[in-house]
Amino acid sequence: MAGQKPGDGLQRIDRDAPIFVISVAAHLAGMHPQTLRTYDRMGLVSPRRARGRGRRYSPRDVAKLRLVQRLSKDEGVNLEGIRRILQMQEQIDELREEVETLQEELDHARDQAVPSDPGVRFFTVGEDGVRIARWRQERRLRKRPPELPG
C-alpha cells in the first residue's frame, strides 16, 4: 500500500500482557520449565494464572527471568540476593512513577496559578535538589512624556 511504512498495521505489544505458556517462557529465558515453577513458588517471578490455573508469562516476566538468569549464572548472586535486587528495582520503578505524577501535578498547578503577589514562590524538588522559583511578572512602565512648559 502506497504511503504506509512497515509496521504501520502492527499494534504495540503490551509488556504486561500474559501471553506465554510456561514452556515458551522457559525457552525464551533459556531455562527449564521446572526452574520457572521454583521461581514462582519463591516469589521471584510470579506470572498470572489462566482460567485453568496454568501460568501465563508476560514479556516483562520473561525479561525478569533473563535478569535472574544473568545475576545467578554470570554474576554469582544467590537467590536471596536476587530477590532483594528485584524488590529494590520494583521500589525504584514505583518511586519514578510517583515523581512523574507529582511533576505533572506541579506543572498543572503552575499553569493554573495566577499569583496576585509578584513575590509568590514555588518550592520545587528536582534531581538536583530543592529549588525556589519566584513568579516574575514583567511590567513595562511607560515613561510619561515630559510636561510641557506652560
PyMOL commands that set and color helices and strands:
alter all, ss='L'
color gray80, all
select helices_A, chain A and resi 22-29+33-42+59-74+79-112
alter helices_A, ss='H'
color red, helices_A
select strands_A, chain A and resi 20-21+48-49+55-57+121-126+129-134
alter strands_A, ss='S'
color yellow, strands_A
deselect
rebuild
show_as cartoon
